[in-house]
Amino acid sequence: MELHIITPPLVRYNRMKKHLTRLAFLPFALAILVASKSLWNQFWNQPNSPTVAAAALAPAPPSDQTIQVAILLDVSGSMDGLIEQAKGYLWQIVNELGDARYDALQPNLEIALYAYGGDHFGMESGYIKQLVPMTTDLDLISQELFALTTNGGEEYCGKVIKTSLEQLAWSDKPNDLRLIFIAGNEPFSQGPVLYKQICEEAVSRDIVVNTIFCGDYNEGISTQWKDGADLAKGQYMNIDQNQEVSHIPTPYDDELHMLNQRLNETYISYGSQGRARKEMQMTQDANATTYGSSNLSKRAISKSKGSYKNTSWDLVDAAEEEDMDWGAIDQETMDETYQAMSLEQLQDTIAVISASRDSIQQAILELDKKMKAFVAKERQAQQEEAGLDMVLRKAIRTQAKKKNYQFEQ
């Protein structure tokens, strides 16, 4: 993968130096010093500077292209294992999508989530519920996944695919990647909607439908799961939905957890929902930890890629937007530290914190490379059976490459 060296942010450095004395009283003074050292090293381009080395691993610039993924999960009574795998492998899947590049730029990432096969969703809906529309809000996806429970019902594959085609804001740009992943274990042909017809409609809109049968490979063929994927130009896969979620511990987990904690301290909430959303971020960290320390490491990596953005509640992300309206910021919704600041002080403070975040994210991405190499070696030695994360990885890479997206080897 082509490396990109970040241009030294001289403007931000000069503004930070000018106002450093004003900010001495702030509780994040340590962050200021760290950021200042980072910028100083970049300015002088010291050959032995670890910050300069890490800068080559910074997130790629954003692209005009978008990857859209709709995940349709069977939540009938027998699917507890599938839901566990979706929860446990979410950040692994997000990282895979975040590794995609188009002309060396990072595409935008949008994910939608549906549940089907639950009695409590009602017959009128086809026992289907949209949990999250197409969104860049990855914490919201995590929150809805962890709230999922199973409940006996009718599983209508054709109906849920049709619903997702009709309800979601699918892009019509030719180079965007549009993917549906549907997982379940009942015949693909069940329900009032003919799957053959709806799969052909998906193809006509350049939306690829991939099918994941939870059970024996040949049974999935005999129950039309492979036929559905073939008609929709997707891939047919099977998994054991009762396979335990497994993440390989690595020597880098402890350091990644420390960096994740420092990263969290760079989020500055604002707006009516700001504090609640920051709490949600912490809750999703805790949810990730329930599947092991290495899974929290994967979430930290996700939070260091360009696909993890929180412009609606985090002032540091919002300040990166071209159309940022500083006059619309209600400082009364922010922590007390920031309420008494002038607008100029607030802008300078955010610039310093942003530089600190960049440095932390670069350190996390450097460890990500080491972690990937370690995990790949361990998996090869263990000959681990494919779970939801591995089959999705294969399908994502195969279909993305057909549209000239590239991935790190």
Buried (B, 14 or more C-beta within 10 A) or exposed (E): EEEBEBEBBEEBBEBBEEBBEBBEEBEBEEBBEBBBEBBBBBEEEEEEBBBBEBBBBBBBEBBEBBBBBBBBBBBBEBBBBBBBBBBBBBBBBBBBBBBBBBEEBBBBBBBBBBBBBBBEBEEEBBBBBBBBBBBBBBBBBBBBBBEBEBBBBBBBBBBBBBBBBEBBEBBEEEBBBBBBBBBBBBBBBBBEBEBBEBBEBBBEEBBBBBBBBBBEEEBBBEBBBBBBBBBBBBBBBBBBBBBEBBBBEBEBBEBBBEBBEBBBBBBBBBBEEBBEBBEBBEBBBEBBBEBBBBBBBBBBBBBBBBBBBBBBBBBBBBBEEEEBEEEEBEBEBBBEEBEEBEEEBBBBBBBBBBBBBBBBBBBBBBBBEEBBEBBEEEEEEEEEEBBBBBBBBBBBBEBBEEBEBBBEE
